[in-house]
Amino acid sequence: MPSLDALLETGTDVLAVVTNPDRPAGRGLRARPSPVKQRAERAGLCVYQPSRVGAPEAQDWLRRLTPDAAVVVAYGRILPQALLDVPPLGFVNVHFSSLPLYRGAAPVQRAIMDGASTTGVSIMVLTAGMDEGPILASRSAPITSDDTAATLGSRLATLGADLLVPTLERYAAGELVPTEQDHSRATYAPRLSNADARIDWSAPAAVVRDLIRGLNPDPVA
């Protein structure tokens, strides 16, 4: 949500917000809108929640909108090339790692679990490959010994939002040329599983501590 806030606060012409369908939550399992949807509705923006982002109707909807660029932050779905080709400037993604390190769904958690001391945010142009697109801008950030996935994720979200707006402006003005990643250095941060959350008590104490921090608040070690 910090990225949406930054775009709105700086006067960027946000045409619409796309987010996942409302999901059941709480004891009553009632459909609950995401914080992004709630923020968009407060701002009076059009909200679109496709069940299948690759469906032809989703592509048609985006074409009718005629955006210059689309911004993606933690959407959690693979976007088809036909969709990526719609905006002239493409889809600009805020990814929470220093690419090409930690490509994938869980870069914040995996960096902490690995005991890394630094990470960062990368503003990239999406391609069909998973987080393989060229970089527009990046900024590093330390990982403190007390960080959890929650605290680090919050800090990176703010850092990414601060970097997004000036990067978009320079990219649209032709002042930024996307830079190809060094694919030979790529590492991956796959989605977390139940197996990842199991503590091995024979592991060194630092490894156990990093696992607990990386899986806090979800799914919890």
VODOLUM-48213 format. One line per field, with one value per residue (C-alpha): residue number from 1; residue in three letters; x, y, z negated. Coordinates in pm, whole numbers, padded with zeros to 5 digits. Example, Ala and Ser with C-alpha at 12.3 -4.5 7.8 and 13.67 -1.06 7.14 Angstrom:
BEGIN
pos: [1_2];
code: [ALA_SER];
xx: [01230_01367];
yy: [-00450_-00106];
zz: [-00780_-00714];
//
This chain:
BEGIN
pos: [1_2_3_4_5_6_7_8_9_10_11_12_13_14_15_16_17_18_19_20_21_22_23_24_25_26_27_28_29_30_31_32_33_34_35_36_37_38_39_40_41_42_43_44_45_46_47_48_49_50_51_52_53_54_55_56_57_58_59_60_61_62_63_64_65_66_67_68_69_70_71_72_73_74_75_76_77_78_79_80_81_82_83_84_85_86_87_88_89_90_91_92_93_94_95_96_97_98_99_100_101_102_103_104_105_106_107_108_109_110_111_112_113_114_115_116_117_118_119_120_121_122_123_124_125_126_127_128_129_130_131_132_133_134_135_136_137_138_139_140_141_142_143_144_145_146_147_148_149_150_151_152_153_154_155_156_157_158_159_160_161_162_163_164_165_166_167_168_169_170_171_172_173_174_175_176_177_178_179_180_181_182_183_184_185_186_187_188_189_190_191_192_193_194_195_196_197_198_199_200_201_202_203_204_205_206_207_208_209_210_211_212_213_214_215_216_217_218_219_220_221];
code: [MET_PRO_SER_LEU_ASP_ALA_LEU_LEU_GLU_THR_GLY_THR_ASP_VAL_LEU_ALA_VAL_VAL_THR_ASN_PRO_ASP_ARG_PRO_ALA_GLY_ARG_GLY_LEU_ARG_ALA_ARG_PRO_SER_PRO_VAL_LYS_GLN_ARG_ALA_GLU_ARG_ALA_GLY_LEU_CYS_VAL_TYR_GLN_PRO_SER_ARG_VAL_GLY_ALA_PRO_GLU_ALA_GLN_ASP_TRP_LEU_ARG_ARG_LEU_THR_PRO_ASP_ALA_ALA_VAL_VAL_VAL_ALA_TYR_GLY_ARG_ILE_LEU_PRO_GLN_ALA_LEU_LEU_ASP_VAL_PRO_PRO_LEU_GLY_PHE_VAL_ASN_VAL_HIS_PHE_SER_SER_LEU_PRO_LEU_TYR_ARG_GLY_ALA_ALA_PRO_VAL_GLN_ARG_ALA_ILE_MET_ASP_GLY_ALA_SER_THR_THR_GLY_VAL_SER_ILE_MET_VAL_LEU_THR_ALA_GLY_MET_ASP_GLU_GLY_PRO_ILE_LEU_ALA_SER_ARG_SER_ALA_PRO_ILE_THR_SER_ASP_ASP_THR_ALA_ALA_THR_LEU_GLY_SER_ARG_LEU_ALA_THR_LEU_GLY_ALA_ASP_LEU_LEU_VAL_PRO_THR_LEU_GLU_ARG_TYR_ALA_ALA_GLY_GLU_LEU_VAL_PRO_THR_GLU_GLN_ASP_HIS_SER_ARG_ALA_THR_TYR_ALA_PRO_ARG_LEU_SER_ASN_ALA_ASP_ALA_ARG_ILE_ASP_TRP_SER_ALA_PRO_ALA_ALA_VAL_VAL_ARG_ASP_LEU_ILE_ARG_GLY_LEU_ASN_PRO_ASP_PRO_VAL_ALA];
xx: [00000_00284_00343_-00023_-00007_00306_00151_-00163_00022_00247_-00040_00023_-00284_-00386_-00652_-00749_-00630_-00619_-00615_-00705_-01070_-01195_-01105_-01286_-01138_-01219_-01438_-01737_-01526_-01686_-01529_-01293_-01144_-00768_-00617_-00523_-00886_-01002_-00744_-00840_-01209_-01139_-00956_-01252_-01058_-01195_-01112_-01087_-01061_-01025_-01038_-00797_-00562_-00466_-00823_-00903_-01154_-00881_-00662_-00955_-01026_-00666_-00662_-00975_-00806_-00510_-00248_00105_00242_00120_00276_00291_00367_00338_00051_00147_00042_00227_00125_00101_00305_-00012_-00099_00256_00252_-00052_00102_00364_00604_00516_00461_00693_00744_00862_01050_01178_01533_01852_01797_01914_01928_01615_01392_01052_00762_00935_01243_01203_01154_01427_01687_01633_01622_01956_02114_02178_02293_02173_01896_01718_01445_01456_01234_01220_01030_00845_00910_00769_01053_01015_01173_01417_01332_01573_01633_01535_01658_01763_01849_02009_01893_02045_01888_01926_01967_01620_01436_01144_00974_00715_00956_01186_00895_00742_01073_01128_00772_00838_01178_01026_00748_00999_01198_00902_00766_01090_01187_00856_00886_01237_01146_00845_01062_01315_01586_01625_01731_01648_01964_01980_02032_02340_02151_02460_02428_02061_01934_01576_01322_01044_00707_00714_00580_00488_00817_01006_00838_00960_01242_01542_01657_01991_02080_02302_02121_02175_02008_01705_01682_01697_01425_01197_01256_01203_00873_00733_00444_00347_00345_00537_00807];
yy: [00000_00253_00253_00338_00611_00756_00762_00934_01184_01296_01354_01062_00992_00653_00516_00208_-00047_-00420_-00652_-01009_-01102_-01056_-01356_-01519_-01411_-01421_-01663_-01600_-01647_-01343_-01202_-00925_-00666_-00619_-00302_-00195_-00219_-00022_00251_00266_00298_00578_00759_00709_00487_00214_-00129_-00438_-00788_-01052_-01416_-01495_-01216_-01402_-01423_-01239_-01015_-00891_-00800_-00627_-00429_-00308_-00211_00001_00174_00276_00319_00441_00194_-00052_-00080_-00418_-00469_-00815_-00922_-01288_-01401_-01472_-01222_-01345_-01175_-01058_-00855_-00725_-00591_-00366_-00053_00122_00139_-00212_-00335_-00181_-00405_-00313_-00623_-00657_-00773_-00663_-00845_-01082_-01211_-01366_-01387_-01530_-01515_-01487_-01264_-01094_-01416_-01608_-01335_-01341_-01721_-01730_-01500_-01225_-00889_-00677_-00678_-00406_-00308_-00320_-00137_-00356_-00396_-00727_-00993_-01343_-01489_-01482_-01155_-01167_-00828_-00534_-00300_00066_00149_-00021_00068_-00143_-00182_-00346_-00642_-00595_-00881_-00805_-00783_-01011_-01054_-00804_-00526_-00571_-00602_-00280_-00094_-00222_-00130_00230_00233_00095_00353_00636_00503_00423_00767_00940_00624_00617_00986_00947_00628_00796_01094_00867_00947_00587_00291_-00048_-00243_-00618_-00829_-01046_-01375_-01576_-01434_-01520_-01684_-01782_-01734_-01987_-01971_-02095_-02440_-02623_-02807_-02476_-02389_-02699_-02626_-02857_-02842_-03000_-02692_-02416_-02164_-01883_-02088_-02157_-01791_-01677_-01925_-01798_-01435_-01503_-01682_-01416_-01326_-01584_-01883_-01895_-02150];
zz: [00000_-00051_00327_00396_00130_00289_00636_00509_00290_00575_00815_01048_01262_01123_01360_01157_00902_00970_00670_00583_00516_00160_-00054_-00348_-00680_-01051_-01240_-01018_-00702_-00547_-00233_-00339_-00101_-00099_-00250_00104_00217_-00085_-00018_00349_00269_00021_00301_00536_00776_00999_00850_01069_00915_01188_01083_01369_01464_01783_01908_02235_02058_01823_02118_02290_01974_01958_02327_02279_01987_02211_01934_02009_01753_01493_01147_00972_00602_00441_00665_00638_00986_01309_01578_01939_02211_02389_02080_02030_02386_02337_02171_02389_02092_01975_01620_01361_01058_00708_00590_00234_00298_00469_00797_00933_00575_00426_00731_00645_00404_00064_00094_-00245_-00439_-00258_-00307_-00684_-00694_-00512_-00771_-00515_-00653_-00358_-00101_00092_00335_00714_00962_01272_01597_01592_01854_01896_01685_01307_01186_01479_01629_01668_01374_01368_01017_00695_00340_00066_-00293_-00602_-00781_-01155_-01402_-01542_-01208_-01135_-00800_-00922_-01022_-00723_-00481_-00613_-00578_-00224_-00125_-00230_-00061_00260_00257_00217_00512_00736_00818_00930_01120_01305_01390_01529_01716_01879_01976_02147_01893_01772_01983_01828_01743_01802_01491_01447_01472_01373_01017_00975_00656_00579_00300_00363_00193_-00167_-00250_-00570_-00545_-00554_-00885_-01068_-01313_-01311_-01673_-01582_-01374_-01518_-01738_-01484_-01212_-01433_-01529_-01165_-01073_-01349_-01249_-00881_-00937_-01169_-01139_-00876_-00854_-01187_-01264];
//
